[in-house]
C-alpha cells in the first residue's frame, strides 16, 4: 500500500529517447460551442471595426472626437427643425443633397483622418495580421470587413443628420402630398451621402494602411485631403480670373476641371452634374458653388475610377502584408 502511494506521488518521468512525444492535459477548458467559421469571423471583425471607428470599447478620450463631430454634423438639422417650429410655414434652410457642403467636408476630413488609422494601423503596428490570417479567412476578407465597417461608420456621420433633417421637416407638414415630397427629396440626398461615405472610407483606409504608426497615418490622410481641397479652389479661382469664360455660359477648362483634384470638390461636381437635368435655374445656382461647365460627365467617370482604384489598392495592399 505504501509503495503504491509512493509511486503515485512521484512526478511522471519524461519519455525516453525514441519513445515519441507526449501530449499533456494541463487543464485548459475546451471550446464545445458552435463554430461559425469564415462568415462569423468576418461579421465579428466588421462589428469590432465599426465600434472602433467611434471609440466604443475604449477609453473616454477615444470617444471625444467622434462624438463632437457627430454633434457638429447634426447641428444644422436641429437648427432647421427649431426654426420651422418657431416660424410655421417657413421654408427649410438646409437641403438634403447640399447639406452645408463646407461643414460636411471639414467634419468628414477630420473624422476620416483620425478614425481610419484606428481600424488598420494598430494591426500593422502590433503585427497581429498573422493571427487573423491563421484563421479560416481569406486575404480578401480582412480589407473588405474593414471597408464595410468604415463605410457604415461614415454613413452614420453623413446620413443620420439627413434623417434628423427629414424628421424636422415632416413634423411641420400638414398634408400627405407634402410628406411625400419631402420623402422624394430625401432619397437622392441619401444616395449622395452614400457616395461620400464610399469614396472617403476607401481612400482613408488605403492611405492609413501605408504605415503602422498612427501619427504618420493621420498625416498621410489629412494632409493630402486638406491641400487638394485648397488647391482645387485656388485653381478654380485662377481659371475664372486669369482665363475668363469661354462663352456666355461656359467657364474656362481650368476652372471647370480644377474640382477633379480634391475628393470633396469631385463629389460636389458629381452632385451638380446629376442635378443638371432638374432645370437651368438649379444648374446655374450649383455652378456658382463648384464650376463644372460641360465636364460633368468627367466628374462622374473620375468618381467611379477613383473609388474603384482605392478599393483595389486596399485589397492589393493586404495581399502582400502580414505574412510574418
Secondary structure as GFF3:
##gff-version 3
##sequence-region A 1 324
A	DSSP	alpha_helix	2	9	.	.	.	ID=ss1
A	DSSP	alpha_helix	37	53	.	.	.	ID=ss2
A	DSSP	alpha_helix	60	86	.	.	.	ID=ss3
A	DSSP	alpha_helix	101	126	.	.	.	ID=ss4
A	DSSP	alpha_helix	129	133	.	.	.	ID=ss5
A	DSSP	alpha_helix	139	170	.	.	.	ID=ss6
A	DSSP	alpha_helix	176	208	.	.	.	ID=ss7
A	DSSP	alpha_helix	214	238	.	.	.	ID=ss8
A	DSSP	pi_helix	239	243	.	.	.	ID=ss9
A	DSSP	alpha_helix	253	257	.	.	.	ID=ss10
A	DSSP	three_ten_helix	258	260	.	.	.	ID=ss11
A	DSSP	alpha_helix	263	275	.	.	.	ID=ss12
A	DSSP	three_ten_helix	276	278	.	.	.	ID=ss13
A	DSSP	alpha_helix	280	289	.	.	.	ID=ss14
A	DSSP	alpha_helix	296	320	.	.	.	ID=ss15
###
